[in-house]
Amino acid sequence: MSKNFKYVDYLWDDEKAASFGDNQVELFLYRSNILGADLRITNYGGGNTSCKTIEKDPLTNEEVEVMWVKGSGGDIGTLTRSGIAGLYTSRLRDLKKVYGGLEDEDRMVGLFNHCIYDLDSKAPSIDTPLHGLLPFKHIDHLHPDALIAVAAAKDSERVTKEIWGDTMGWVPWQRPGFDLGLQLEKCLADNPGIRGIVLGSHGLFTWGDTSYECYVNSLEVIEMASEYIENKIKENRSVFGGQKVESLPADERKEKAAQLIPLLRGLCSSENQMIGHFTDTDVVLEYINSNDLEKLAPMGTSCPDHFLRTKIQPLVLSLETSEDLSDASAILKKLEPAFEQYRAEYIEYYNTCKKDNSPAIRDANPVIIIYPGVGMFSFAKNKQTTRVASEFYINAINVMRGAEAITAYTSLPRQEAFDIEYWLLEEAKLQRMPKEQPLSRKVAFVTGAGGGIGKAIADKLAAEGAVVVLTDINEESLVEANATYKRDVATYAVCDVTSTASIADAFKKACLEFGGVDIIVHSAGLAISKPLEDTTDKDWNILQKILVKGQFDLAKQGAAIIRQQGLGGNFISIASKNGLVAGPNNVAYGTAKAAQQHMVRLLAAELAKDKIRVNTVNPDGVIVGSKIWEGAWAEGRAKANGITVEELPAFYAKRNLLHEIITPDDIANAVFSFVGILDKSTGNIINVDGGMANAFVR
């Protein structure tokens, strides 16, 4: 068997595979993971894999065949034992005796549960019978771009024959379900000895006697299709009808995307708030800049896995690359009619195709938005979903590219697409999704997040569902902090809050990564404790720049983005008890903190019309885990209070009414209270100090 492939990645590691011994389930999981690691083979959540083993029946003590298959909603690239279902193969096949035809499909899915062998099984997916009705020990059902290009090409059956001869079967498009499993079974019976089956407009089935043989068979079949397509492209010399629009230089593309995406996010969030994503890869640009974009984009995608995540078709913007995007209100007026038309067409699609028992119409806004010459945007409920939608549409681009090179691209009829999108089983899956967290769909921007209070705030907001942009002046701290989050939860930007340009760059990163910003927390700080005679101009100026001017710049630039989105938002200033209380050796710091507090009141009054709520959290005595206590500040406060640095935590705890030690997590909880609970509060202060009577606001 060949290990040399040009169009797919051969990732099988003999040593790694040997470590599983004869455990076929572990080998099947290993095969699944390395197949899922190559996005040309299948995208996140797409496809499924299986193996069959002989196990002892706990009821009869007899040996029985059990099929282990990816469960509903899983992803083969990250598949583990908890994500698979184990079913009695014989019971699954016995369902043929009670199957009542195409109208019986939904009932059959419920019967899969009567075939369960492993009581810890994940819910079986709709594709379960496609694996169970085939006799092979190891089976891959994949959605490779090259194979879907063949499957979605005009004359797909003839093309299949041309590429693989009599070694591959072909089954026309049919919605996944029990009957499709019967069609695969029949195809194999009619074509004994084939190595796989192409599913029209859908994907690929391949198999083998061992996990390794199945893996290599899949790669070989995909390689043959890929090579065939590339040869066709070379013959035609023109992809997508050639270039119509010239791309802007990379920096200009990013600049325009960052300017535009908050407006797009606001428009896409007319029903439900969305998180954004932007990409301008060469594959995307080749397609969106082409002469054929106008023809292909309205056709929509072909593979069900694609359009379930990308909607039936994208929205193509009519903006020129030379468009001046600096006037947000003018651009918004240009964009609104296109969104209104898209929503109207989606509603018409729903009303035309719906049935008496169809689920209610879902969000009519586009998921994929194309700006020729600039790039592609996607919008969904969270970063993972919108990133995956983008990846799926790139798969669709590759499919269109290949199908057009072969003969011509064909998409599913609208009714077929609707029947998949609004399938009652798909609706049931959506209804089973866990309830969204309080800050789901929100983008939080936190300064000083490389550690201490800022990092604790970012942690809390992320734990409550937000995606977070960590900013700090120290890149090393940021890299370390960002590494503590799972993928699609956080990003970081080096940001010097004393620099207007640096703040602008950080907000640009937030826009390109997540689509905009909803929550801004100014936690960056510096503390200097000196008596008046020792306080220098430098001390005064740096505190004013970081705490006061930094807050001003953050509010000014952040409010502009929030206004463009039209979704409202939050600005939180992390000030200090010292802005309310007069104490010794604290003139520069206390004055700056008081300025922060009053600025919050001024901003709250001005920004309320935009539904931007502005509030203050006042910490005090946050010694444990706080960065400002790592240097001269601690020494200064100890000296001012006539104690040693080591005595500070106990001293600060004893002096508050509750005698509590205050931690960064306590500050984070206060921030969350403002942004996640107190949604009708603005211009307010929460003191987190254990109770300091001289800092009581009223």
Secondary structure by P-SEA (a helix, b strand, c coil): cccccccccccccaaaaaaaccaaaaaaaaaaaaaacccccccccccccbbbbbbbcccccbbbbbbbcccccccccccccccbbbbcaaaaaacccccccccaaaaaaaacccccccccccccccaaaaaaacccccccccccaaaaaaaaccaaaaaaaaaccccbbbbccccccaaaaaaaaaaaaaccccccccccccccccccccaaaaaaaaaaaaaaaaaaaaaaaaaacccccccccccccaaaaaaaaaacaaaaaaaaaccccccccccccaaaaaaaaccccccccccccccaaaaaccccbbbbbcccccccccaaaaaaaaaaaaaaaaaaaaaaaaaacccccccccccccccbbbbccbbbbbbcccaaaaaaaaaaaaaaaaaaaaaaaacbbbbccaaaaaaaaacaaaaaaaaacccccccccbbbbbccccccaaaaaaaaaaaabbbbbbbcccaaaaaaaaaacccccccccccccccaaaaaaaaaaaaaacccccbbbcccbbbbbbccccccaaaaaaaaaacaaaaaaaaaaaaaaaaaacccbbbbbbccccccccccccaaaaaaaaaaaaaaaaaaaccccccbbbbbbbbccccccccccccaaaaaaaaaacccccaaaaaaaaaccccccccaaaaaaaaaaaaccccccccbbbbccccccccccc
